[in-house]
Amino acid sequence: MQALFCNFIDTTMNAHIKIHKGSLLIVDDLMDNIKLLMHFLAEEGFKVLIARDGEQGIRTAQYAKPDLILLDVMMPGMDGFEACRHLKNEEETKDIPIIFMSALTDTIDKVKGFQSGAADYITKPFQHDEVLARVNTHLNIVRLQQQLQKRNMELQAFATTVAHDLKNPLSGIIGLIDILDDKFTEDCLIDADSVENLQMVSQSARQMLDLISALLLLAGVSSASEVILLPLDMPEIIKTVVHRIEHTRKEFQGVIEYPADLPLAVGYAPWVEEIWINYLINGLKYGGCPPHLKISACVQSDNYIKFSVKDNGDGLSPEDQKKLFIPFARLNKDTTGHGLGLSIVQQIVEKLNGKAGVESQLGDGCLFYFTLPIFHETDFL
C-alpha cells in the first residue's frame, strides 16, 4: 500500500514537471503576436523572452544569449533586416540562429532575409505546428554543432597531449643515435653497412619528429581564436629561418637569395617563420638541381604585401597545383614527407588575414606566395 502511494506521488509530481527545451527571444512590435507565440511556446516547454523593437532585441540578445531568436521583419525604427545584420556582426550573438517572422511572401524579401544572416523564415498568420517544427529543427542543429565542437576540442586536446608525450622521448632517441653514430664512426667499431643502417634509423626518427612538430603546430594554429598582429622585421625573420634550415640547404646544395630590405607587414613572427621554413624546404627539395631560390616582396593595391619564393624547378600543371594545399596530399609517392607543410601554411596565413597560393607554368618553376596586411602606423597609435 505504501509503495503504491509513493508511485502515485511520483506520477502526480512528474505530470507537472516541464522539460526546459531552450530559451527563445521573440522580437515583435505587436503585442498580439507576442502573446500568441508566447502562450503556446511556453506550453511546449520553452523559456520565452520578449522585446518590442530591434534595438531592445539586440540588447536582450547580448545580455540573455537565447538559444534562438524569432525576429519580426516589419517594425518601426530598426527593422528586422537591420537588427539581424547587427546581431550577426557581433561576436557574442553571431552564432544564435534567427528565424524571420513576416507577412511578406515575395522571394526577394526572403532572399534579403537569408542574405542578412537569417537561418529560416515563417510567414504570418502563424501555424503552430510549423513554428514548432522550425524552432525544434534549428535548436537541434545548434545542439549538434555544439556537441561536434566539444568532441573536436576533446580529440584535439588528446592528439596534442599524445604528440607532446611522443616528442620528448623521440628527441632523446635521436640524440642517442647521433652519439652512437659518432662513436662507431670514429672508433671504426662497426662496418660501413651498419653505419648506413644507423643513419637510416636516425633519418626515420627525424621524420617522425618533424611530423609530430607539424601536428603540434597545426593544433596550435587551429585552436587560436585571436592573434595579435604586430610589425614584422621580415629580413631578420628570413635570416633566422635560413640559419635553421642550413643543414637542408647543404644537403641539396641549394642557393637562397633574399633582399636586405623588405616592405613592413604585420603578423605573428613565430608563425611567419614556419611559413618561410615550409616554403624554403619545399623549394630545396623539389626545385632545380641544384635548387636556386629567390625571395621577393611587392606591395599590392589592396594594402597587402605579397611575399614569395621562386624556384628553378620544372613547374607544376594546373591539376597538381590544386592538390598542393590539401592536408596529407603528396604529388609524388616516392618523395619523403608527411604532406602537412603547405596545408599548415594556408591555415596560418588565413589566421593572419592573408592568402597563400602558388603560381606556376610547366618548365618555368614555381612561385609560392603568401600575403600579409601592410603596416600602418596609425593602427598602433
Secondary structure, DSSP 8 states (H G I E B T S, - for coil): -HHHHHHHHHHHHHHT-----EEEEEE-S-HHHHHHHHHHHHHTTEEEEEESSHHHHHHHHHHH--SEEEEES--SSS-HHHHHHHHHHSTTTTTS-EEEEES---HHHHHHHHHTT-SEEEESS--HHHHHHHHHHHHHHHHHHHHHHHHHHHHHHHHHHHHHHHHHHHHHHHHHHHHHHHHHHHHT-S-HHHHHHHHHHHHHHHHHHHHHHHHHHHHHHHH------EE--HHHHHHHHHHHTHHHHHHHT-EEE--S----BEE-HHHHHHHHHHHHHHHHHHS-SS-EEEEEEEE-TTSEEEEEEE--S----HHHHHHTTSTT--S-TTS-S-S-HHHHHHHHHHHTT--EEEEE-TTS-EEEEEEEEB--GGGG-
